[in-house]
C-alpha cells in the first residue's frame, strides 16, 4: 500500500546539540520498498563526541490523515471527516498546526498557496486544543485549481527566516 504525503515532522537531539534544518520537510509519496535519502543539519558544539537523535516521520494512508494536530501538518476543513469540498462554491478552511518548536505563525502568509490559490484571510486559533496557536487560512473555492478527480490537496509557504513548509491532506470533491 502506498504511503501518501510522507513528511519528516520532527528531529531532536540531546542537549547541547541543536537542529539547524527547518522542519517539517515534505518527502513525497512512497510505494512499499521505496527509499528516500535526506540530510538534516545539526549544530554540534566543539568537543562533543556523541549525541542521540530522534526522528519522526508520518504519512497519510488509507484516506485518513496521519497528523492529528499534535504532530504538525494541515487539516482541510478542520473537524470534518471526510473533507468534502463543493466544486461549485464555498470557503475552504485549512488549519496549519504548530507543534514542538515549529510555530505555524512562522509561515509568511504572503507566500501561502493552497491548490493554486492565495488565502483570502487568516487567523491564529488553537484548533487542536493543545494550548498553542495554530494558523487557519481561508480560500475561495473558485480560486483553487481543484478538480473532481482530486483526492488530496496541498498547502505550501515560506517559513520566515529559513526554509519552506508543505503538507497535504485528503479531500473528497462533490457537486
N, CA, C and O of each residue as an XYZ file, in Angstrom:
700
protein
N       0.837     -1.167      0.000
C       0.000      0.000      0.000
C       0.888      1.238      0.000
O       1.833      1.317      0.785
N       0.603      2.192     -0.856
C       1.402      3.404     -0.963
C       1.164      4.313      0.228
O       0.047      4.401      0.738
N       2.213      4.988      0.668
C       2.111      5.985      1.735
C       2.076      7.360      1.074
O       2.962      7.696      0.289
N       1.066      8.143      1.386
C       0.904      9.456      0.799
C       1.390     10.530      1.758
O       1.270     10.397      2.976
N       1.943     11.602      1.187
C       2.333     12.763      1.968
C       3.308     12.400      3.084
O       3.116     12.806      4.230
N       4.337     11.650      2.762
C       5.336     11.276      3.752
C       6.103     12.548      4.134
O       6.650     13.246      3.281
N       6.123     12.824      5.431
C       6.696     14.063      5.926
C       7.597     13.785      7.123
O       7.205     13.082      8.054
N       8.796     14.335      7.094
C       9.670     14.309      8.256
C       9.159     15.411      9.171
O       9.286     16.594      8.854
N       8.581     15.025     10.308
C       7.888     16.004     11.149
C       8.731     16.531     12.290
O       8.607     17.704     12.642
N       9.588     15.704     12.886
C      10.412     16.177     13.989
C      11.806     15.589     13.900
O      12.011     14.503     13.358
N      12.741     16.317     14.434
C      14.115     15.852     14.549
C      14.731     16.529     15.764
O      14.968     17.736     15.747
N      14.987     15.771     16.803
C      15.543     16.341     18.025
C      16.813     15.601     18.401
O      17.041     14.471     17.968
N      17.626     16.242     19.202
C      18.872     15.641     19.676
C      19.062     15.989     21.142
O      18.463     16.932     21.660
N      19.910     15.208     21.797
C      20.220     15.508     23.189
C      21.021     16.806     23.255
O      21.833     17.099     22.378
N      20.772     17.575     24.314
C      21.479     18.846     24.506
C      22.976     18.569     24.652
O      23.352     17.545     25.223
N      23.804     19.425     24.169
C      23.607     20.772     23.644
C      23.506     20.823     22.119
O      23.650     21.898     21.538
N      23.265     19.705     21.466
C      23.137     19.684     20.009
C      21.787     20.293     19.626
O      20.770     20.002     20.256
N      21.782     21.131     18.600
C      20.541     21.731     18.122
C      20.392     21.480     16.629
O      21.377     21.361     15.900
N      19.141     21.404     16.189
C      18.843     21.184     14.776
C      18.942     22.505     14.039
O      18.409     23.516     14.497
N      19.624     22.506     12.893
C      19.753     23.676     12.043
C      18.711     23.645     10.916
O      18.202     24.696     10.525
N      18.390     22.463     10.393
C      17.447     22.322      9.276
C      16.022     22.619      9.724
O      15.612     22.251     10.825
N      15.268     23.297      8.843
C      13.861     23.602      9.126
C      13.002     22.360      8.916
O      13.185     21.628      7.944
N      12.074     22.131      9.823
C      11.098     21.047      9.705
C       9.721     21.643      9.876
O       9.619     22.677     10.536
N       8.650     21.081      9.338
C       8.607     19.787      8.663
C       9.209     19.860      7.263
O       9.330     20.928      6.663
N       9.583     18.678      6.768
C      10.171     18.556      5.446
C       9.381     17.506      4.676
O       9.353     16.338      5.064
N       8.744     17.916      3.595
C       7.885     17.025      2.827
C       8.746     16.146      1.936
O       9.550     16.649      1.153
N       8.579     14.825      2.054
C       9.367     13.878      1.270
C       8.630     13.413      0.020
O       9.269     13.067     -0.973
N       7.304     13.399      0.046
C       6.513     12.983     -1.110
C       5.799     11.672     -0.863
O       5.738     11.191      0.268
N       5.258     11.096     -1.921
C       4.561      9.814     -1.844
C       5.573      8.691     -2.010
O       6.550      8.830     -2.746
N       5.336      7.579     -1.326
C       6.275      6.462     -1.393
C       5.511      5.142     -1.521
O       4.496      4.926     -0.858
N       6.011      4.288     -2.370
C       5.457      2.943     -2.535
C       6.249      1.986     -1.642
O       7.379      2.294     -1.265
N       5.672      0.832     -1.299
C       6.418     -0.141     -0.496
C       7.769     -0.453     -1.130
O       7.859     -0.687     -2.335
N       8.806     -0.455     -0.321
C      10.147     -0.742     -0.814
C      10.926      0.480     -1.254
O      12.132      0.391     -1.483
N      10.246      1.651     -1.381
C      10.947      2.877     -1.764
C      11.882      3.329     -0.650
O      11.641      3.082      0.532
N      12.961      4.000     -1.062
C      13.901      4.603     -0.123
C      13.958      6.078     -0.410
O      13.849      6.488     -1.566
N      14.126      6.889      0.618
C      14.310      8.320      0.440
C      15.486      8.744      1.305
O      15.524      8.447      2.499
N      16.437      9.432      0.708
C      17.598      9.905      1.444
C      17.479     11.408      1.614
O      17.221     12.134      0.653
N      17.667     11.868      2.840
C      17.578     13.285      3.140
C      18.675     13.635      4.133
O      19.220     12.757      4.801
N      18.991     14.897      4.226
C      20.021     15.358      5.153
C      19.404     16.321      6.149
O      18.682     17.244      5.772
N      19.691     16.103      7.410
C      19.322     17.044      8.455
C      20.618     17.640      8.979
O      21.550     16.915      9.325
N      20.669     18.967      9.034
C      21.867     19.650      9.525
C      21.725     19.914     11.020
O      20.686     20.376     11.492
N      22.792     19.610     11.752
C      22.830     19.786     13.204
C      23.980     20.708     13.570
O      24.994     20.747     12.874
N      23.827     21.448     14.656
C      24.930     22.221     15.205
C      25.467     21.433     16.396
O      24.767     21.236     17.389
N      26.721     20.982     16.284
C      27.364     20.176     17.321
C      28.504     21.010     17.911
O      29.445     21.357     17.198
N      28.429     21.336     19.203
C      29.491     22.131     19.834
C      30.840     21.407     19.794
O      30.905     20.177     19.795
N      31.901     22.193     19.758
C      33.262     21.641     19.743
C      33.482     20.757     20.962
O      33.055     21.082     22.070
N      34.152     19.643     20.740
C      34.498     18.737     21.823
C      33.467     17.669     22.120
O      33.764     16.720     22.846
N      32.261     17.793     21.578
C      31.221     16.788     21.832
C      31.523     15.550     20.994
O      31.728     15.657     19.785
N      31.552     14.390     21.616
C      31.936     13.160     20.923
C      30.750     12.361     20.412
O      30.886     11.621     19.439
N      29.593     12.490     21.042
C      28.429     11.750     20.572
C      27.153     12.439     21.033
O      27.149     13.205     21.997
N      26.077     12.147     20.322
C      24.764     12.640     20.728
C      23.710     11.692     20.166
O      23.988     10.925     19.245
N      22.515     11.744     20.714
C      21.427     10.866     20.313
C      20.343     11.700     19.636
O      20.035     12.804     20.087
N      19.765     11.177     18.559
C      18.711     11.896     17.849
C      17.424     11.086     17.853
O      17.429      9.865     18.003
N      16.323     11.810     17.683
C      15.007     11.199     17.490
C      14.405     11.827     16.248
O      14.333     13.051     16.140
N      13.975     11.003     15.318
C      13.369     11.456     14.069
C      11.956     10.882     14.002
O      11.745      9.709     14.311
N      10.981     11.711     13.597
C       9.609     11.233     13.420
C       9.165     11.492     11.993
O       9.360     12.581     11.454
N       8.565     10.477     11.390
C       8.048     10.569     10.028
C       6.603     10.102     10.067
O       6.273      9.136     10.754
N       5.740     10.792      9.325
C       4.353     10.335      9.247
C       3.912     10.338      7.793
O       4.572     10.921      6.933
N       2.793      9.685      7.528
C       2.234      9.678      6.179
C       0.723      9.579      6.253
O       0.156      9.163      7.263
N       0.087      9.967      5.166
C      -1.359      9.864      5.064
C      -1.656      8.596      4.275
O      -1.263      8.483      3.114
N      -2.339      7.654      4.887
C      -2.630      6.378      4.254
C      -4.112      6.042      4.405
O      -4.767      6.513      5.335
N      -4.627      5.246      3.510
C      -5.998      4.742      3.600
C      -7.038      5.844      3.737
O      -8.093      5.617      4.331
N      -6.768      7.032      3.202
C      -7.756      8.095      3.224
C      -7.921      8.789      4.554
O      -8.849      9.583      4.715
N      -7.059      8.521      5.507
C      -7.140      9.217      6.790
C      -5.921     10.091      6.949
O      -4.885      9.849      6.329
N      -6.042     11.100      7.771
C      -4.904     11.996      7.965
C      -4.013     11.429      9.052
O      -4.498     10.990     10.095
N      -2.715     11.438      8.811
C      -1.785     10.866      9.782
C      -1.525     11.812     10.924
O      -1.292     11.376     12.051
N      -1.561     13.090     10.655
C      -1.261     14.052     11.704
C      -2.546     14.454     12.388
O      -3.561     14.706     11.738
N      -2.496     14.513     13.699
C      -3.700     14.808     14.468
C      -3.676     16.206     15.044
O      -4.488     16.530     15.911
N      -2.783     17.023     14.591
C      -2.666     18.364     15.121
C      -1.619     18.437     16.213
O      -1.064     19.506     16.468
N      -1.339     17.316     16.863
C      -0.294     17.309     17.872
C       1.056     17.131     17.208
O       2.084     17.432     17.814
N       1.075     16.651     15.985
C       2.329     16.333     15.307
C       2.559     17.172     14.059
O       3.393     16.810     13.228
N       1.858     18.262     13.904
C       2.078     19.138     12.769
C       1.223     18.800     11.578
O       0.323     17.965     11.665
N       1.503     19.450     10.459
C       0.769     19.207      9.236
C      -0.439     20.115      9.105
O      -0.563     21.120      9.805
N      -1.336     19.736      8.185
C      -2.533     20.534      7.937
C      -3.778     19.679      8.116
O      -3.719     18.450      8.117
N      -4.895     20.357      8.267
C      -6.201     19.707      8.282
C      -7.133     20.577      7.454
O      -7.438     21.708      7.831
N      -7.585     20.045      6.325
C      -8.535     20.741      5.467
C      -9.905     20.594      6.106
O     -10.299     19.498      6.504
N     -10.630     21.704      6.204
C     -11.939     21.731      6.866
C     -11.817     21.123      8.267
O     -12.405     20.077      8.543
N     -11.060     21.774      9.143
C     -10.798     21.231     10.476
C     -12.064     20.743     11.175
O     -13.090     21.424     11.208
N     -11.953     19.549     11.727
C     -13.069     18.948     12.452
C     -14.013     18.147     11.585
O     -14.933     17.516     12.105
N     -13.812     18.153     10.272
C     -14.680     17.396      9.366
C     -13.947     16.185      8.816
O     -12.751     16.253      8.533
N     -14.650     15.097      8.668
C     -14.109     13.909      8.030
C     -15.279     13.160      7.402
O     -16.193     12.764      8.125
N     -15.290     12.952      6.112
C     -14.223     13.309      5.166
C     -14.223     14.805      4.889
O     -15.150     15.525      5.259
N     -13.166     15.252      4.231
C     -13.011     16.664      3.874
C     -13.689     16.915      2.529
O     -13.025     17.018      1.498
N     -15.014     17.012      2.550
C     -15.783     17.211      1.313
C     -15.722     18.672      0.889
O     -15.958     19.579      1.687
N     -15.402     18.878     -0.383
C     -15.313     20.226     -0.939
C     -16.255     20.317     -2.127
O     -16.181     19.506     -3.051
N     -17.145     21.309     -2.101
C     -18.079     21.547     -3.195
C     -17.330     22.229     -4.332
O     -16.738     23.292     -4.147
N     -17.361     21.612     -5.504
C     -16.635     22.149     -6.664
C     -17.169     23.497     -7.131
O     -16.435     24.265     -7.752
N     -18.415     23.795     -6.848
C     -19.044     24.984     -7.401
C     -18.941     26.234     -6.541
O     -19.054     27.344     -7.061
N     -18.730     26.082     -5.242
C     -18.774     27.274     -4.389
C     -18.126     27.003     -3.046
O     -17.707     25.887     -2.741
N     -18.060     28.054     -2.260
C     -17.714     27.891     -0.861
C     -16.342     28.359     -0.458
O     -15.454     28.610     -1.273
N     -16.221     28.462      0.852
C     -14.981     28.820      1.518
C     -14.332     27.529      2.000
O     -15.014     26.643      2.515
N     -13.037     27.421      1.836
C     -12.304     26.249      2.323
C     -11.348     26.708      3.414
O     -10.442     27.503      3.166
N     -11.559     26.203      4.622
C     -10.655     26.500      5.733
C      -9.583     25.420      5.793
O      -9.878     24.233      5.649
N      -8.342     25.836      6.005
C      -7.223     24.906      6.138
C      -6.420     25.319      7.367
O      -5.912     26.439      7.434
N      -6.306     24.413      8.337
C      -5.526     24.682      9.547
C      -4.100     24.164      9.360
O      -3.891     23.063      8.850
N      -3.131     24.964      9.775
C      -1.730     24.544      9.854
C      -1.425     24.467     11.340
O      -1.535     25.462     12.057
N      -1.039     23.279     11.801
C      -0.822     23.060     13.220
C       0.604     23.391     13.647
O       1.569     23.051     12.963
N       0.715     24.059     14.790
C       2.006     24.259     15.443
C       2.328     22.986     16.212
O       1.422     22.292     16.674
N       3.598     22.679     16.348
C       3.996     21.509     17.130
C       5.465     21.622     17.477
O       6.239     22.236     16.741
N       5.847     21.038     18.585
C       7.242     21.083     19.002
C       7.755     22.505     18.993
O       7.149     23.388     19.601
N       8.868     22.742     18.308
C       9.429     24.086     18.204
C       8.923     24.826     16.970
O       9.312     25.970     16.736
N       8.064     24.191     16.179
C       7.531     24.829     14.967
C       6.265     25.605     15.294
O       5.286     25.035     15.776
N       6.287     26.910     15.028
C       5.107     27.754     15.189
C       4.497     27.978     13.818
O       5.172     28.461     12.909
N       3.230     27.632     13.659
C       2.563     27.802     12.365
C       2.605     29.262     11.914
O       2.572     29.540     10.715
N       2.678     30.182     12.854
C       2.746     31.606     12.510
C       4.075     31.985     11.854
O       4.218     33.104     11.362
N       5.041     31.075     11.838
C       6.331     31.334     11.186
C       6.217     31.266      9.672
O       7.151     31.659      8.972
N       5.105     30.781      9.152
C       4.899     30.746      7.699
C       4.442     32.128      7.256
O       3.501     32.683      7.823
N       5.098     32.684      6.253
C       4.760     34.006      5.730
C       3.434     33.914      4.976
O       3.384     33.279      3.922
N       2.354     34.530      5.480
C       1.045     34.429      4.826
C       1.047     34.898      3.371
O       0.239     34.433      2.568
N       1.951     35.816      3.031
C       2.019     36.327      1.652
C       2.506     35.261      0.681
O       2.356     35.422     -0.530
N       3.088     34.168      1.189
C       3.606     33.109      0.323
C       2.746     31.854      0.337
O       3.040     30.898     -0.380
N       1.684     31.842      1.146
C       0.843     30.647      1.288
C       0.040     30.410      0.018
O      -0.590     31.323     -0.516
N       0.072     29.159     -0.458
C      -0.706     28.724     -1.617
C      -1.372     27.405     -1.262
O      -0.718     26.494     -0.755
N      -2.663     27.297     -1.524
C      -3.406     26.053     -1.341
C      -4.110     25.748     -2.653
O      -4.941     26.531     -3.115
N      -3.781     24.615     -3.251
C      -4.417     24.191     -4.509
C      -4.423     25.331     -5.529
O      -5.422     25.554     -6.213
N      -3.306     26.048     -5.624
C      -3.160     27.105     -6.617
C      -3.725     28.454     -6.215
O      -3.650     29.397     -7.003
N      -4.285     28.585     -5.024
C      -4.933     29.832     -4.610
C      -4.238     30.447     -3.400
O      -3.693     29.747     -2.546
N      -4.274     31.771     -3.355
C      -3.787     32.505     -2.187
C      -4.940     32.642     -1.196
O      -6.102     32.644     -1.602
N      -4.636     32.756      0.094
C      -5.710     32.885      1.088
C      -6.417     34.235      1.000
O      -5.809     35.247      0.650
N      -7.705     34.233      1.322
C      -8.477     35.475      1.379
C      -8.396     36.097      2.766
O      -8.533     37.311      2.919
N      -8.173     35.257      3.779
C      -7.998     35.733      5.149
C      -7.347     34.628      5.967
O      -7.322     33.468      5.557
N      -6.822     35.003      7.126
C      -6.207     34.021      8.012
C      -6.298     34.538      9.441
O      -6.474     35.731      9.686
N      -6.173     33.598     10.375
C      -6.220     33.958     11.793
C      -5.460     32.918     12.604
O      -5.274     31.779     12.177
N      -5.028     33.344     13.787
C      -4.367     32.438     14.721
C      -5.417     31.912     15.688
O      -6.096     32.686     16.362
N      -5.547     30.583     15.752
C      -6.527     29.930     16.618
C      -5.926     28.627     17.124
O      -5.084     28.029     16.453
N      -6.343     28.190     18.281
C      -5.938     26.877     18.788
C      -6.960     25.861     18.279
O      -7.984     25.638     18.925
N      -6.694     25.252     17.140
C      -7.659     24.341     16.507
C      -7.618     22.928     17.060
O      -8.577     22.177     16.881
N      -6.540     22.543     17.724
C      -6.448     21.162     18.213
C      -6.476     21.057     19.736
O      -6.279     19.975     20.288
N      -6.719     22.177     20.413
C      -6.888     22.154     21.856
C      -5.636     21.881     22.668
O      -5.732     21.460     23.821
N      -4.450     22.113     22.085
C      -3.216     21.843     22.834
C      -2.673     23.080     23.543
O      -1.606     23.033     24.154
N      -3.416     24.198     23.459
C      -2.988     25.420     24.126
C      -2.000     26.246     23.327
O      -1.526     27.274     23.812
N      -1.677     25.822     22.108
C      -0.730     26.531     21.246
C      -1.490     27.032     20.022
O      -2.311     26.311     19.456
N      -1.211     28.270     19.617
C      -1.919     28.830     18.472
C      -1.472     28.180     17.163
O      -0.280     28.033     16.896
N      -2.451     27.801     16.365
C      -2.256     27.288     15.017
C      -2.672     28.402     14.059
O      -3.162     29.438     14.508
N      -2.490     28.216     12.764
C      -2.961     29.189     11.780
C      -4.076     28.565     10.961
O      -3.985     27.406     10.555
N      -5.127     29.335     10.719
C      -6.229     28.885      9.875
C      -6.329     29.853      8.701
O      -6.532     31.054      8.877
N      -6.182     29.300      7.508
C      -6.271     30.077      6.279
C      -7.587     29.752      5.590
O      -8.062     28.618      5.648
N      -8.181     30.763      4.930
C      -9.430     30.569      4.197
C      -9.186     30.871      2.719
O      -8.485     31.818      2.363
N      -9.785     30.035      1.873
C      -9.621     30.143      0.423
C     -10.987     30.095     -0.241
O     -11.854     29.326      0.173
N     -11.183     30.919     -1.276
C     -12.411     30.843     -2.071
C     -12.284     29.673     -3.022
O     -11.332     29.610     -3.799
N     -13.228     28.742     -2.976
C     -13.189     27.539     -3.808
C     -12.972     27.864     -5.280
O     -12.132     27.219     -5.906
N     -13.692     28.841     -5.879
C     -13.479     29.113     -7.307
C     -12.054     29.555     -7.656
O     -11.651     29.456     -8.815
N     -11.288     30.041     -6.678
C      -9.908     30.470     -6.940
C      -8.928     29.301     -6.999
O      -7.814     29.451     -7.501
N      -9.338     28.133     -6.487
C      -8.430     26.981     -6.464
C      -8.449     26.254     -7.804
O      -9.315     26.494     -8.645
N      -7.485     25.369     -7.985
C      -7.438     24.556     -9.205
C      -7.925     23.125     -8.944
O      -7.581     22.208     -9.689
N      -8.720     22.936     -7.893
C      -9.231     21.599     -7.558
C     -10.182     21.088     -8.639
O     -10.994     21.840     -9.178
N     -10.067     19.800     -8.942
C     -10.898     19.137     -9.946
C     -11.633     17.966     -9.312
O     -11.250     17.512     -8.233
N     -12.670     17.474     -9.954
C     -13.492     16.386     -9.426
C     -12.665     15.127     -9.148
O     -13.022     14.348     -8.264
N     -11.586     14.914     -9.871
C     -10.784     13.695     -9.703
C      -9.775     13.794     -8.556
O      -9.151     12.794     -8.203
N      -9.605     14.981     -7.971
C      -8.613     15.160     -6.915
C      -8.998     14.394     -5.654
O     -10.161     14.362     -5.252
N      -7.995     13.782     -5.046
C      -8.198     13.053     -3.793
C      -7.374     13.650     -2.655
O      -7.507     13.233     -1.504
N      -6.537     14.609     -2.971
C      -5.787     15.311     -1.940
C      -5.418     16.695     -2.440
O      -5.385     16.953     -3.643
N      -5.141     17.582     -1.489
C      -4.751     18.950     -1.812
C      -3.650     19.361     -0.849
O      -3.578     18.880      0.282
N      -2.787     20.266     -1.324
C      -1.609     20.638     -0.539
C      -1.563     22.135     -0.291
O      -2.058     22.937     -1.082
N      -0.949     22.486      0.839
C      -0.694     23.872      1.193
C       0.817     24.027      1.335
O       1.490     23.174      1.912
N       1.339     25.131      0.798
C       2.772     25.401      0.917
C       2.985     26.865      1.234
O       2.101     27.695      1.022
N       4.163     27.173      1.743
C       4.525     28.544      2.040
C       5.956     28.602      2.524
O       6.543     27.582      2.887
N       6.518     29.802      2.530
C       7.879     30.003      3.006
C       7.873     30.266      4.503
O       7.032     31.009      5.010
N       8.818     29.649      5.207
C       8.989     29.908      6.621
C       9.850     31.156      6.752
O      10.927     31.240      6.162
N       9.374     32.121      7.526
C      10.094     33.379      7.703
C      11.478     33.082      8.284
O      11.595     32.446      9.331
N      12.503     33.539      7.610
C      13.870     33.352      8.077
C      14.589     32.197      7.423
O      15.764     32.326      7.078
N      13.914     31.052      7.238
C      14.621     29.904      6.661
C      13.653     28.779      6.370
O      12.855     28.401      7.228
N      13.720     28.251      5.185
C      13.010     27.031      4.861
C      11.652     27.244      4.219
O      11.229     28.364      3.932
N      10.995     26.126      4.009
C       9.668     26.151      3.417
C       8.810     25.097      4.102
O       9.314     24.197      4.773
N       7.513     25.230      3.917
C       6.543     24.323      4.518
C       5.679     23.767      3.400
O       5.291     24.498      2.489
N       5.373     22.467      3.466
C       4.433     21.848      2.534
C       3.802     20.666      3.246
O       4.490     19.846      3.853
N       2.487     20.592      3.161
C       1.770     19.469      3.749
C       0.480     19.274      2.963
O      -0.077     20.227      2.417
N       0.013     18.035      2.911
C      -1.180     17.695      2.151
C      -2.177     16.959      3.036
O      -1.819     16.423      4.085
N      -3.420     16.941      2.603
C      -4.482     16.225      3.293
C      -5.418     15.657      2.227
O      -5.437     16.122      1.087
N      -6.175     14.667      2.609
C      -7.116     14.031      1.696
C      -8.351     14.918      1.510
O      -8.764     15.623      2.431
N      -8.934     14.872      0.304
C     -10.170     15.610      0.006
C     -11.126     14.692     -0.749
O     -10.714     13.723     -1.386
N     -12.406     15.022     -0.661
C     -13.443     14.358     -1.448
C     -14.214     15.458     -2.155
O     -14.876     16.279     -1.521
N     -14.119     15.462     -3.467
C     -14.762     16.514     -4.260
C     -16.206     16.135     -4.545
O     -16.491     14.994     -4.907
N     -17.127     17.094     -4.382
C     -18.547     16.878     -4.623
C     -19.116     18.061     -5.397
O     -18.512     19.132     -5.452
N     -20.298     17.847     -6.001
C     -21.011     18.947     -6.702
C     -22.065     19.508     -5.799
O     -22.778     20.434     -6.183
